Amino acid sequence: MKTASEAKRRISDHLASLNMTLADVREWDLHIDGDDGGGNSVFVYYSWAGGGHASSFEWPWDAATFDAVAYERFFKGKRFVQQ
């Protein structure tokens, strides 16, 4: 299972390959796919001046428990979230 931390590392690595950091991301958009009670995927779309990309991680709990605002802060580097 890919965790949010692994997704963030992957995003950081991708941005580094473009000579950018998380600070260069202008917009974050997180969406959870599904409400079947578990095993959901969270899609993380991020964009910067001139481009954008996506990553994802697994959310093993009910979709209703996902806090997109908290995870956006996590991906921005402003907060730690334990999964």
N, C-alpha and C positions, 0 to 999 in steps of 0.2 A: 504494500500500500504506500502510495506517495503521500507524504505529510505536507502541511502548510510550510513547514521549515524547509523541506526539500524543494518545494516550488519556489520559495523566496530565494534560495541559493541558486536555483536554475535561472531565475529572472536576473539576479545580480550578475551571474556569469554571462548571460546574453548581453546585458547592458555593457559590461566590461569589454566584450568583444567589439562593441560599437564606440568604445572610449567614453562611456557614460556611467553614471551611478544611479541609484534609486532617487537621488535628489533631482535628476533630470526628468523624471516621469511627471507629466502634467496632470494626468487623469487616470484614476483607477476605477474599475467597474467589476464588481464581483457578483456572480449569479450562481445559485445552487440549482442543480438539475434533479428534479424528482421530489416526491413527497411520499415515498413508499415505506417509510419507517426505518430506513437505514441503507447504507451502501450508496450514498449519493455522491455525485461529482460536483465540485465547486470549480467554476471557470473564472479565471483571473485575467481580465483584459487590461492592458496598460498601454498608454500612449505618451509620446513625447513629440516635440516639434519636428514634424517631418516623417513620423512613422508610428507604428504600434505593433503589438504582438500579444500573444495569449499563452497562458500556462494553466495547469489545473492541479487539483489535489483531491483526495478522497475524503469524504465526510461520512464516517460510519454510523452516525446517529441520525435521529429524525431530522428532516429538513427544517422543521419549525424551530429547532434549537440553534440554528446557525445565525450568528450575529455578524452580518456583513460590515457594519460600521466598525466593530472591533477589529475584524480581520483587515479592513482597509488600513486602519492605523498600524497594524502589525506590518503590512507590506510596505507602508511608507517609512517604516523604521522608527516609529514613534511609540511603539508599545510591544511588549512581549505577550504572546498568547500561548497558553499550554493546550496541547491537543491530547 
